[in-house]
């Protein structure tokens, strides 16, 4: 049985940056994520929404398994 299409909430680039900044454990990871997000943002107008989502998800792989932890809400800043 097909599932109804429920859209994702809208996120800003600032929201994505906040999440990745919180997950990055080292300065090298923070720098890598910042660079990759900047490049992805720059090329985003040439990507379909699905390809853009794929690129953002792939950036998370730079962080590695040690960064996979529950969110720490008090540390997250609002964009």
C-alpha positions as CSV (number, residue, x, y, z in Angstrom):
1,X,0.0,0.0,0.0
2,X,1.5,3.4,-1.0
3,X,2.4,5.7,1.8
4,X,1.1,9.3,1.7
5,X,3.8,11.8,0.7
6,X,4.7,13.8,3.8
7,X,7.1,16.7,3.0
8,X,10.2,17.2,5.1
9,X,10.2,20.4,7.2
10,X,12.0,23.3,5.6
11,X,15.6,23.8,6.8
12,X,18.0,26.6,6.2
13,X,21.6,26.4,5.4
14,X,22.2,27.8,8.9
15,X,20.3,24.9,10.4
16,X,22.4,22.4,8.5
17,X,25.6,24.2,9.5
18,X,24.6,24.2,13.1
19,X,24.0,20.5,13.1
20,X,27.2,19.6,11.4
21,X,29.2,22.0,13.6
22,X,27.7,20.4,16.7
23,X,28.6,16.9,15.4
24,X,32.2,17.7,14.3
25,X,34.6,16.7,17.1
26,X,37.8,18.1,15.8
27,X,39.0,21.3,14.1
28,X,39.8,19.3,11.0
29,X,36.3,17.9,10.8
30,X,34.8,21.4,11.3
31,X,37.0,22.8,8.6
32,X,36.2,19.9,6.2
33,X,32.4,20.2,6.8
34,X,32.5,24.0,6.4
35,X,34.3,23.7,3.1
36,X,32.0,20.9,1.8
37,X,28.9,22.8,2.8
38,X,30.2,26.0,1.2
39,X,30.8,24.1,-2.1
40,X,27.5,22.3,-1.9
41,X,25.6,25.6,-1.3
42,X,27.5,27.2,-4.2
43,X,26.4,24.4,-6.6
44,X,23.0,23.8,-5.1
45,X,21.1,25.7,-7.8
46,X,22.3,23.1,-10.4
47,X,21.1,20.2,-8.3
48,X,17.7,18.6,-8.1
49,X,16.2,18.6,-4.5
50,X,17.0,14.9,-4.3
51,X,20.6,15.3,-5.4
52,X,21.0,18.2,-2.9
53,X,19.7,16.0,-0.1
54,X,22.1,13.3,-1.2
55,X,25.0,15.7,-1.1
56,X,24.1,17.0,2.4
57,X,23.8,13.4,3.7
58,X,27.1,12.4,2.2
59,X,28.9,15.3,4.0
60,X,27.9,13.5,7.3
61,X,30.2,10.6,6.2
62,X,33.2,12.9,6.7
63,X,32.5,13.0,10.4
64,X,32.8,9.2,10.9
65,X,31.1,7.0,13.5
66,X,32.5,8.8,16.6
67,X,30.3,11.8,15.8
68,X,27.2,9.6,15.8
69,X,25.6,10.7,19.1
70,X,22.3,12.1,20.3
71,X,21.9,15.9,19.8
72,X,22.9,18.1,22.6
73,X,20.1,20.7,22.3
74,X,21.5,23.2,24.8
75,X,24.7,23.5,22.7
76,X,22.8,24.1,19.4
77,X,22.5,27.7,18.5
78,X,19.6,29.0,16.5
79,X,20.5,30.1,13.0
